């Protein structure tokens, strides 16, 4: 029997095509790009590079499917298809885990349990919502023999643009809710991590979705994203990525008044009070920044520690960072893999150098590991920086890597003010046993998600919505599927 690696190698043996109208097709231009294994810098596959002509083909297929066969599917039928897709993801968990690990670089257990099985669970959650989208009856203020009600309808064709840091899970975030609501999709994965999304396309075909309901167009964000955002026959845009790109999408979408959902950057504060469960707080602060190599939009990259326990918390975090095993993502002893690309590694290292120039003290890390076996990969040691303030670049800007800024504070009003000194408002954490502090933090901290006594306790049932420049609209929960519907009001004069 062939191994998982052999099955994946077979998948990678040919140049991967785009998935349009139920068929695997090359790009119109014939251009091809390579995808790199961040653990060793080697080419692992080739993918066709699309352009606006390919996007146009995908949009036409999606529009035809929306008006045609997909519109005849009942909510129960949509639910069954989504559950079938979740089954197939679980059936192919080994292949998807292997692909996710070599293409992105997350350690194998995280790829398996967090990203692949998490993707299946997310799809199942929205499969349940497909049969529960209801309108309401309305009693008119003027009375009379008039019946009024609302009904929810799908928006139409959705252009979904995912980020590189959660390839498969991100794709399923962008597919499950719109499909459950009856929309069709053009999915654009990140050029850096497209492989698991393309493998997902095979499972979508196998699950039995009608042709054109899901289309996958690969290529650079500038070209494909621009074509999706400006296309007049796309009704909704959803994007996960940087705030700067999100702003550009918002401007372009305004030309045709497309509906938008933007999940953007963050610089999230994680606050530890002296009365906290210290063990839980240290573990949460550590995982909150170093999980996934710090490549998480909601990473707790600013840890504020009450001054009386600042040295204790700092010493414990530094010790944990020194002992953290950075290595091959398939090594079962590895706790952190490589960053996604050479460019990202250089970007993060540049932030560390800027922090040094601005007075930052590197307590641990700050450079690539000395292990010669890792020399060809894009590895960085977990890094903790002290002696910075909110005016410093590393504290203000999203680094998107395993870099933690640790800062002391003296009282709750001060830490709330400092925690809010950012253009972002995606997430925050607080560790305390005092319920009064919890309520004050929850009420006054400007963040769309606040975790108490545990960081990144995320779930598909809980909305994720960024405040300020961290986003527009929400994903997850009921709000996540409501964003893919439009409300139609109907009044019937029965006289």
C-alpha positions as CSV (number, residue, x, y, z in Angstrom):
1,X,0.0,0.0,0.0
2,X,1.3,3.4,-0.9
3,X,2.2,5.9,1.9
4,X,0.8,9.3,2.6
5,X,4.0,10.9,1.2
6,X,3.7,8.9,-2.0
7,X,0.0,9.9,-2.4
8,X,0.9,13.6,-1.9
9,X,3.9,13.3,-4.2
10,X,1.5,12.0,-6.9
11,X,-0.7,15.0,-6.3
12,X,2.3,17.2,-6.7
13,X,3.8,15.4,-9.7
14,X,1.9,17.6,-12.2
15,X,1.4,21.3,-12.4
16,X,-1.7,22.0,-10.4
17,X,-4.5,23.5,-12.4
18,X,-7.3,25.9,-11.3
19,X,-10.8,24.6,-10.5
20,X,-13.4,26.5,-12.7
21,X,-16.9,25.3,-13.5
22,X,-16.2,21.8,-12.1
23,X,-13.2,21.3,-14.3
24,X,-9.4,21.5,-13.7
25,X,-8.1,24.0,-16.2
26,X,-4.7,25.7,-16.9
27,X,-4.5,29.5,-16.7
28,X,-5.4,31.4,-19.8
29,X,-1.8,32.8,-20.0
30,X,-0.2,29.5,-19.3
31,X,2.0,31.1,-16.6
32,X,3.2,28.9,-13.8
33,X,4.7,29.7,-10.3
34,X,6.5,27.5,-7.8
35,X,5.6,26.9,-4.2
36,X,8.3,26.5,-1.6
37,X,8.7,24.3,1.5
38,X,9.7,26.8,4.2
39,X,11.4,24.1,6.2
40,X,14.2,23.6,3.6
41,X,13.7,26.2,0.9
42,X,13.0,23.6,-1.8
43,X,10.4,23.7,-4.5
44,X,7.6,21.3,-3.7
45,X,5.2,22.0,-6.6
46,X,4.1,24.1,-9.5
47,X,0.8,25.9,-9.9
48,X,-0.8,27.7,-12.8
49,X,-0.9,31.5,-12.4
50,X,-4.2,33.1,-13.2
51,X,-5.2,36.6,-14.3
52,X,-8.3,38.6,-14.7
53,X,-9.5,36.5,-17.7
54,X,-9.5,33.4,-15.5
55,X,-11.4,35.4,-12.8
56,X,-14.0,36.4,-15.4
57,X,-14.4,32.7,-16.4
58,X,-14.9,31.8,-12.8
59,X,-17.4,34.6,-12.2
60,X,-19.5,33.5,-15.2
61,X,-19.5,29.9,-14.0
62,X,-20.5,31.0,-10.5
63,X,-23.2,33.3,-11.8
64,X,-24.7,30.5,-14.0
65,X,-24.6,28.1,-11.0
66,X,-26.2,30.6,-8.7
67,X,-29.1,31.3,-11.2
68,X,-29.3,27.7,-12.2
69,X,-28.8,24.4,-10.4
70,X,-27.7,25.7,-7.0
71,X,-30.8,27.8,-6.7
72,X,-32.9,24.7,-6.8
73,X,-31.1,23.0,-3.8
74,X,-33.0,23.0,-0.6
75,X,-31.4,24.1,2.7
76,X,-31.4,20.4,3.7
77,X,-29.6,19.4,0.5
78,X,-26.9,22.2,1.0
79,X,-26.5,20.9,4.6
80,X,-25.9,17.3,3.4
81,X,-23.4,18.4,0.8
82,X,-21.4,20.4,3.4
83,X,-21.5,17.4,5.8
84,X,-20.3,15.2,3.0
85,X,-17.4,17.6,2.4
86,X,-16.5,17.5,6.1
87,X,-16.5,13.7,6.0
88,X,-14.1,13.8,3.0
89,X,-11.7,16.1,4.8
90,X,-11.6,13.7,7.7
91,X,-11.1,10.8,5.3
92,X,-8.2,12.6,3.8
93,X,-6.8,14.0,7.0
94,X,-3.4,12.4,6.5
95,X,-2.9,13.8,3.0
96,X,-4.1,17.3,3.9
97,X,-2.0,17.4,7.1
98,X,1.1,16.5,5.1
99,X,0.4,19.1,2.4
100,X,-0.4,21.8,5.0
101,X,2.9,21.0,6.9
102,X,5.2,21.1,3.9
103,X,3.5,24.1,2.2
104,X,3.1,26.4,5.3
105,X,5.4,25.0,7.9
106,X,3.2,24.6,11.0
107,X,4.2,21.6,13.2
108,X,2.4,18.4,12.2
109,X,0.1,18.0,15.2
110,X,-1.1,21.6,14.8
111,X,-1.7,21.0,11.1
112,X,-3.7,17.9,11.8
113,X,-5.7,18.9,14.8
114,X,-5.9,22.6,14.5
115,X,-6.1,23.3,10.8
116,X,-7.4,20.1,9.0
117,X,-9.8,18.6,11.6
118,X,-10.7,22.2,12.6
119,X,-11.7,22.9,9.0
120,X,-14.0,19.8,9.0
121,X,-15.6,20.9,12.3
122,X,-16.1,24.4,11.0
123,X,-17.9,23.1,7.9
124,X,-20.2,20.9,10.1
125,X,-21.1,23.9,12.2
126,X,-22.4,25.9,9.2
127,X,-24.0,22.8,7.7
128,X,-26.3,23.1,10.7
129,X,-27.1,26.7,9.9
130,X,-28.2,26.0,6.4
131,X,-31.6,24.8,7.6
132,X,-32.1,27.6,10.2
133,X,-32.1,30.9,8.2
134,X,-35.5,32.3,8.9
135,X,-37.3,35.6,8.4
136,X,-39.8,37.1,10.7
137,X,-43.4,38.2,10.7
138,X,-44.1,41.8,11.6
139,X,-47.0,43.5,13.3
140,X,-47.5,46.8,11.6
141,X,-47.8,49.9,13.8
142,X,-50.8,51.1,11.8
143,X,-52.7,47.8,12.1
144,X,-55.0,46.9,9.3
145,X,-55.5,43.8,7.2
146,X,-51.9,43.7,6.0
147,X,-49.5,40.9,6.4
148,X,-45.8,41.8,6.6
149,X,-42.8,39.5,6.8
150,X,-39.1,39.3,5.9
151,X,-37.2,36.6,4.2
152,X,-33.5,35.9,4.0
153,X,-31.9,35.3,0.6
154,X,-28.3,34.6,-0.5
155,X,-26.4,37.6,-1.7
156,X,-25.1,35.9,-4.9
157,X,-21.6,35.5,-6.2
158,X,-18.9,35.9,-3.5
159,X,-15.2,36.6,-4.0
160,X,-13.3,35.1,-1.1
161,X,-9.6,35.9,-0.6
162,X,-7.7,34.0,2.0
163,X,-4.5,34.5,3.9
164,X,-1.4,32.3,3.9
165,X,-1.3,31.6,7.6
166,X,-4.3,29.3,7.9
167,X,-4.5,27.8,4.3
168,X,-7.1,25.1,4.6
169,X,-8.9,26.4,7.7
170,X,-9.0,29.8,6.1
171,X,-10.4,28.4,2.9
172,X,-13.2,26.6,4.8
173,X,-13.9,29.8,6.8
174,X,-14.6,31.5,3.4
175,X,-16.6,28.6,2.0
176,X,-18.8,27.1,4.7
177,X,-21.0,30.1,5.6
178,X,-21.7,31.4,2.0
179,X,-22.4,27.9,0.7
180,X,-24.8,27.2,3.6
181,X,-26.7,30.4,2.8
182,X,-27.0,29.4,-0.9
183,X,-24.3,31.6,-2.5
184,X,-21.6,30.6,-5.0
185,X,-17.9,31.3,-4.6
186,X,-14.7,32.3,-6.3
187,X,-12.0,31.3,-3.9
188,X,-8.6,32.9,-4.2
189,X,-6.0,31.2,-1.9
190,X,-2.7,32.9,-1.0
191,X,0.0,32.4,-3.7
192,X,2.3,31.2,-0.9
193,X,0.1,28.4,0.4
194,X,-2.3,27.3,-2.3
195,X,-1.8,23.5,-2.2
196,X,-4.3,22.4,0.5
197,X,-7.0,24.6,-1.1
198,X,-6.4,22.9,-4.4
199,X,-6.6,19.5,-2.8
200,X,-9.9,20.7,-1.2
201,X,-11.1,21.4,-4.7
202,X,-10.9,17.6,-5.5
203,X,-13.0,16.9,-2.4
204,X,-15.6,19.5,-3.4
205,X,-15.9,17.8,-6.7
206,X,-16.1,14.3,-5.1
207,X,-18.8,15.6,-2.6
208,X,-21.1,16.4,-5.5
209,X,-21.4,20.2,-5.5
210,X,-22.8,21.4,-8.8
211,X,-20.4,22.7,-11.3
212,X,-19.6,26.4,-10.8
213,X,-20.7,26.6,-7.1
214,X,-17.1,26.7,-6.0
215,X,-14.3,27.9,-8.2
216,X,-10.6,28.2,-7.2
217,X,-8.4,30.7,-9.0
218,X,-4.7,30.8,-8.1
219,X,-2.1,33.5,-8.6
220,X,-0.7,36.7,-7.1
221,X,-2.9,38.8,-4.8
222,X,-2.4,42.0,-6.7
223,X,-3.6,40.5,-10.0
224,X,-6.3,38.1,-8.9
225,X,-7.4,40.2,-5.9
226,X,-7.7,43.3,-8.0
227,X,-9.8,41.4,-10.6
228,X,-12.1,39.9,-8.0
229,X,-12.6,43.2,-6.1
230,X,-13.4,45.2,-9.2
231,X,-15.5,42.6,-11.1
232,X,-19.0,44.1,-11.6
233,X,-20.7,40.7,-11.3
234,X,-19.4,39.8,-7.9
235,X,-21.8,40.8,-5.1
236,X,-19.7,40.2,-2.0
237,X,-16.0,40.3,-1.0
238,X,-14.5,38.6,2.0
239,X,-10.8,39.1,2.7
240,X,-8.4,38.0,5.4
241,X,-5.0,39.7,5.4
242,X,-3.2,42.9,6.1
243,X,-5.0,46.2,7.0
244,X,-3.2,48.0,4.2
245,X,-4.6,45.6,1.6
246,X,-8.0,45.6,3.2
247,X,-8.2,49.4,2.9
248,X,-7.5,49.0,-0.9
249,X,-10.2,46.4,-1.2
250,X,-12.6,48.6,0.6
251,X,-11.9,51.5,-1.8
252,X,-12.3,49.4,-4.9
253,X,-15.4,47.6,-3.7
254,X,-17.0,51.0,-3.2
255,X,-17.2,51.5,-7.0
256,X,-19.9,48.9,-7.2
257,X,-21.1,49.0,-3.6
258,X,-20.1,45.4,-3.0
259,X,-20.9,44.0,0.4
260,X,-17.6,43.3,2.3
261,X,-16.2,41.4,5.2
262,X,-12.6,42.2,6.2
263,X,-10.6,40.4,8.8
264,X,-7.5,42.4,9.1
265,X,-4.4,43.0,11.4
266,X,-4.0,43.1,15.1
267,X,-1.6,44.1,17.8
268,X,-3.4,42.4,20.7
269,X,-2.7,43.1,24.4
270,X,-2.6,40.2,26.8
271,X,-2.9,41.6,30.4
272,X,-1.7,39.7,33.5
273,X,-2.7,41.0,36.9
274,X,-0.9,40.0,40.1
275,X,-4.0,38.1,41.4
276,X,-4.0,35.8,38.3
277,X,-3.4,32.1,38.2
278,X,0.2,32.5,37.4
279,X,0.7,29.1,35.8
280,X,-2.3,29.6,33.5
281,X,-1.3,33.1,32.7
282,X,2.2,32.1,31.7
283,X,1.0,29.3,29.5
284,X,-1.6,31.5,27.9
285,X,0.8,34.3,27.2
286,X,3.4,31.9,25.7
287,X,1.0,30.0,23.5
288,X,-0.7,33.3,22.5
289,X,2.4,34.6,20.7
290,X,4.4,31.5,19.8
291,X,1.7,29.2,18.4
292,X,1.9,29.0,14.6
293,X,5.3,30.8,14.8
294,X,3.4,34.0,15.8
295,X,1.7,34.1,12.4
296,X,-1.7,34.7,13.8
297,X,-3.7,37.9,13.4
298,X,-5.0,37.7,16.9
299,X,-1.6,36.9,18.5
300,X,-1.1,38.3,21.9
301,X,2.0,40.2,20.9
302,X,1.9,42.8,23.7
303,X,2.0,41.2,27.1
304,X,1.3,43.7,30.0
305,X,2.3,42.4,33.4
306,X,1.4,44.1,36.7
307,X,4.7,45.4,38.1
308,X,4.8,43.3,41.3
309,X,5.0,40.1,39.3
310,X,6.7,41.5,36.2
311,X,10.1,39.9,36.9
312,X,8.6,36.6,37.8
313,X,6.5,36.4,34.7
314,X,9.3,37.6,32.5
315,X,11.8,35.1,33.8
316,X,9.3,32.2,33.3
317,X,8.5,33.2,29.8
318,X,12.2,33.6,28.9
319,X,13.0,30.2,30.3
320,X,10.2,28.6,28.3
321,X,11.4,30.3,25.2
322,X,14.9,29.1,25.7
323,X,13.6,25.6,26.1
324,X,11.3,25.7,23.1
325,X,12.3,23.3,20.4
326,X,12.4,25.0,17.0
327,X,12.8,22.4,14.2
328,X,11.5,20.3,11.4
329,X,7.7,20.4,11.5
330,X,7.5,16.6,11.1
331,X,9.8,16.0,14.1
332,X,7.5,15.0,17.0
333,X,9.7,16.9,19.4
334,X,9.5,20.2,17.5
335,X,7.3,22.9,19.1
336,X,7.7,25.6,16.5
337,X,8.4,25.3,12.8
338,X,9.7,27.8,10.2
339,X,8.1,31.1,9.1
340,X,6.2,30.9,5.8
341,X,8.8,32.4,3.5
342,X,12.3,33.9,3.3
343,X,10.7,37.4,2.8
344,X,8.6,37.0,6.0
345,X,11.7,35.9,8.0
346,X,13.6,38.9,6.8
347,X,10.7,41.2,7.6
348,X,10.5,39.9,11.2
349,X,14.2,40.1,11.7
350,X,14.1,43.7,10.5
351,X,11.5,44.5,13.2
352,X,13.9,43.0,15.8
353,X,16.7,45.2,14.6
354,X,14.5,48.3,14.7
355,X,13.5,47.4,18.3
356,X,17.2,47.2,19.3
357,X,17.8,50.7,17.8
358,X,14.8,52.0,19.7
359,X,16.2,50.8,23.0
360,X,14.7,47.4,23.2
361,X,16.5,44.7,25.1
362,X,16.4,41.2,23.6
363,X,15.9,38.8,26.5
364,X,15.9,35.7,24.4
365,X,16.0,34.8,20.7
366,X,16.3,37.4,18.0
367,X,18.0,35.3,15.4
368,X,17.8,32.1,13.5
369,X,18.7,28.8,15.3
370,X,22.4,27.7,15.1
371,X,21.4,24.1,14.2
372,X,23.1,23.5,10.8
373,X,20.2,21.1,9.9
374,X,17.9,24.1,9.8
375,X,20.1,26.4,7.8
376,X,18.1,26.2,4.6
377,X,14.8,26.8,6.2
378,X,13.1,30.0,7.4
379,X,13.5,29.5,11.1
380,X,13.6,32.1,13.9
381,X,14.0,31.6,17.6
382,X,11.2,32.6,19.8
383,X,12.0,36.2,20.8
384,X,11.1,38.3,23.8
385,X,11.8,42.1,23.9
386,X,11.7,44.3,27.0
387,X,12.3,48.0,27.7
388,X,10.0,49.3,24.9
389,X,6.9,51.5,25.1
390,X,3.9,52.3,23.0
391,X,5.8,54.7,20.8
392,X,8.2,52.0,19.6
393,X,7.7,50.3,16.3
394,X,7.7,46.8,17.6
395,X,4.9,47.7,20.0
396,X,2.8,49.6,17.5
397,X,3.1,47.6,14.3
398,X,2.0,44.0,13.5
399,X,5.1,41.9,13.2
400,X,3.4,38.6,12.4
401,X,6.1,36.5,13.8
402,X,7.3,34.9,17.1
403,X,8.2,38.2,18.7
404,X,6.8,39.2,22.1
405,X,7.0,42.7,23.6
406,X,6.7,42.5,27.4
407,X,5.7,45.6,29.3
408,X,5.1,46.4,33.0
409,X,2.0,48.3,34.3
410,X,0.9,49.7,37.7
411,X,-2.9,49.9,37.7
412,X,-6.0,48.9,35.7
413,X,-6.8,52.3,34.3
414,X,-3.3,52.7,33.0
415,X,-3.2,49.3,31.3
416,X,-6.6,49.9,29.7
417,X,-5.4,53.2,28.3
418,X,-2.1,51.7,27.0
419,X,-3.9,48.6,25.7
420,X,-6.1,50.9,23.6
421,X,-3.1,52.9,22.2
422,X,-3.2,51.1,18.8
423,X,-4.9,51.5,15.5
424,X,-6.0,47.9,15.8
425,X,-8.8,46.3,17.9
426,X,-9.0,42.6,17.0
427,X,-8.5,40.7,20.2
428,X,-7.2,40.9,23.8
429,X,-6.6,38.7,26.8
430,X,-6.9,39.3,30.6
431,X,-5.8,37.1,33.5
432,X,-7.3,37.8,36.9
433,X,-9.4,36.2,39.6
434,X,-11.2,39.5,40.2
435,X,-14.6,39.6,38.4
436,X,-14.7,43.4,38.8
437,X,-11.5,43.8,36.9
438,X,-12.8,41.5,34.2
439,X,-16.0,43.6,33.7
440,X,-14.0,46.8,33.6
441,X,-11.6,45.4,31.0
442,X,-14.4,43.9,28.9
443,X,-16.3,47.2,29.0
444,X,-13.4,49.6,28.3
445,X,-10.9,47.7,26.1
446,X,-11.5,48.3,22.4
447,X,-11.2,44.8,21.0
448,X,-13.7,42.7,19.1
449,X,-12.8,39.5,21.1
450,X,-11.6,39.4,24.7
451,X,-10.4,36.1,26.2
452,X,-10.5,35.8,30.0
453,X,-8.1,33.4,31.8
454,X,-7.2,31.7,28.6
455,X,-6.0,32.9,25.2
456,X,-7.2,32.0,21.7
457,X,-10.2,30.0,23.0
458,X,-11.7,30.3,19.6
459,X,-14.8,28.4,18.3
460,X,-16.8,28.4,15.1
461,X,-19.9,29.4,17.2
462,X,-18.3,32.6,18.5
463,X,-18.2,35.6,16.2
464,X,-14.8,37.1,15.3
465,X,-15.1,40.8,14.5
466,X,-12.4,43.4,14.6
467,X,-12.8,46.9,15.9
468,X,-11.1,50.0,14.5
469,X,-8.7,49.1,11.7
470,X,-8.8,45.4,12.4
471,X,-11.8,44.7,10.2
472,X,-15.3,45.2,8.9
473,X,-18.1,42.8,9.7
474,X,-17.8,39.4,11.4
475,X,-16.9,35.8,10.7
476,X,-18.0,32.8,12.8
477,X,-21.3,32.2,14.6
478,X,-24.6,33.4,13.4
479,X,-23.2,36.7,12.4
480,X,-20.9,34.9,10.1
481,X,-23.7,33.4,8.0
482,X,-26.0,36.4,8.3
483,X,-23.2,38.3,6.4
484,X,-23.9,36.2,3.4
485,X,-27.6,36.9,3.3
486,X,-29.8,39.9,2.3
487,X,-33.1,40.7,3.9
488,X,-36.2,41.1,1.7
489,X,-39.2,42.8,3.2
490,X,-42.7,41.9,1.9
491,X,-46.1,43.5,2.7
492,X,-49.3,42.0,1.4
493,X,-52.5,44.0,1.5
494,X,-55.3,41.4,2.2
495,X,-58.2,43.8,1.8
